[in-house]
Amino acid sequence: MAGRYRNIFQFLTFFRLTDIPNSYFMRTTIISIFFLLSQILVCSQEQAKPYNPNADARADLQKAILAANVQNKHVLIQIGGNWCSWCLRFHAMATNAKKVDSLIRADYVYLMINYSKENKNMDVMKQLEYPNRFGFPVFVVLDGKGKRIHTQDSGLLENATVKGYDTTKVVTFLKQWNVKALDPAVYPEK
């Protein structure tokens, strides 16, 4: 303990904080402010990590397919990783943009599958016909029986002028691949 306090005293001496009148009060105030600012800095740099490299992707996928079948929805799979800034951007938009969030909740069972150097989930990539070939994130739509009906390159959903996703393009994508859009009854023959 004594060595630790000695280092703080050296720090205060270096910045001539020991010469300030009423130095005990000033030193403790400055140390407190320094500690508080360092904690704020650390906390502000932490981002949500929506991908779980330790998850059992195969089991999660089976649960999602079962839930989609029961709820008469499709499965929307977002494949990527916490290392991917575009993956994190889409996840933030999908949970924060009300229109996108409501469409996903209404029409899909939403599943995030990790792809990282810790866990590439290659057995699931094979099952989904290697969607990783499109880059990340990549979206795969399955019907309620687990049949792959679409793979979406996320680059086509990006906003051309702002670094992020175009909400209109994402909404269009979600509407084009929901259960209703693929129901033959919606398209009567004449």
N, C-alpha and C positions, 0 to 999 in steps of 0.2 A: 504494500500500500504506500509506503513512504516514497518509493521510487516514482510511483504514479503522480503523487502530489508534487514531487520535485520537478517533474516534466511540465506540469501545468504552471508552476511558478516560473520555470525557465521561459515558457511561452509568454506569460504575462510580462516578465522582465524584458524580453526581446521587443515587445510592442510598447514598452514603457508604461504599462498599465499599473505598475506598482507606484508610480509617481503621481497618480491622479489623487486629488484630495478625496477624503472619505473612500480610500482605495478598497477596503473590504467590500463595501456595498457595490461599488463600480465593478470590481472583479467578478463578484458572483453574478451580477446582472449581465455582464458581457459573456461570461461562460454560459449562462442560461440561454441567452439569445443565440449564441453559437451552436449549442446543443440542439435547440429547437429548430433552427434553420437546417442543420444537417439531417434531422429526422424528416422534415418536410421534403427535402431534396430526395432522400431515399424513397419515401413513400410515393412521391410523384412519378418516379421512374418505373415503378412496378406497374405492369399491365396485366389485365385479366388474361388468363391462360385457358382458353376454352377447349383446347385439345388435350386429351389425356393419353400419353404414350404408353401407359400401363393398362389401358382398357382392353378388354377382350372384344375386339372389333367384330369377330365372327358371331359371338353370342349377342352383342348389341344389335347387329344387323338382323339376326333372326327375330329378336324381340320387336324391332321396328316393323318388320314385314308382317308379323302376326298382328300387331296393333293397327297397322294400316288396313289389313284385311277386315278386321272386326269393325273399324270405324269408317269403312268405305272411302279411304284416302289413298294417296300415293306416298311413297317414301322419297324424301328429298335428302340426298346424302351430300354433304360438303366434305371434300377430302383436302387436307392440307396439314399445316402444323403451326405451332406457336412461333416458329422461326420465320414464318412467312408474313410479311407486313400486309400483303393484299388479302390473305386469309383472315387476318385480324380485322381489317377494314370491313370486309363483307360481313363477318359475324357481328360487328358493332352496328352496321346498318340494318342487318336482319333483325336485331333485337331492339333497336332504337327508332327506326323509321316505322311509324304506326301502320302505314298502308302495307308495307312489306311484311311486318310482323303479323298483322291480322290475316293476310293471305296464307302465309306459311301455317299459322295455327289452324285455319279453317280447312285447308286442302291437303296438308302434308303431315307426315310424321317426320320431323327434322332430326337428322342424325349427323354428327360430326365424327369423321374417322381420321385418326392421326396417320400422317406419313412423315416420318423424320428419320434421321440416322439411328435413333434409339429403337425405332419400331416402324418398319415400312409396311407392315400388314400385307405382305405379298400374296398370301393365300386369298385375302379379300380382293386385292387388286386383280388377281387372276379371275376370280368369280365374277367381277364386274367388267371384265374384258379390258383390263389395263387402262383405266381412265387417266392415270398419271402421265400418259403420253402427251396430254394437253397442257401440262404445267399445273400450277397451283394458284388459287384453289381451283378445283374442278368439281362440277356438280353432276350427280347421277340421279336419275329419276327411275324408280322401280314401281311396278304396279303392286297391288295387294297380295300377289302371289309370288313376288320376288323377281319377276321378269324385268330385265332392263329395257326401258322404253326410250330413254334418251340420255345422252352424255353432253353436257354443256361446257364449252370452253369459256371460262370466266372473262377472258380478254374481250369478248364480244359484248360484255355487259358494262364495260368501263365507260366513264365519262370522258369525253374528248378534251374538255377544257379545264376540268378540275381533277386533281388526283384523288380518285375514288370511284365509286360505282354510280351509274345513272339509274336513279330510282324508276324512271319510266321503263327503261329496258328490262330491269329486274322484274317489275310488275308484269310486263308483257310476257316474259319467260315463264313466270309462275302461272299465269292464266292459261298459257298455251299447253301446259303439260299437266294440268289437274285432271281429276276423274271426269268432270263434266265435259271438258274440251275433247276428250277421247271417247265419249259416249256416242255410238252410232245414231241413237235416237235424236240427238241434237241436229243431225244432218239428214232430214227425211228425203227419200228419193221421190222424184215427181213422176 
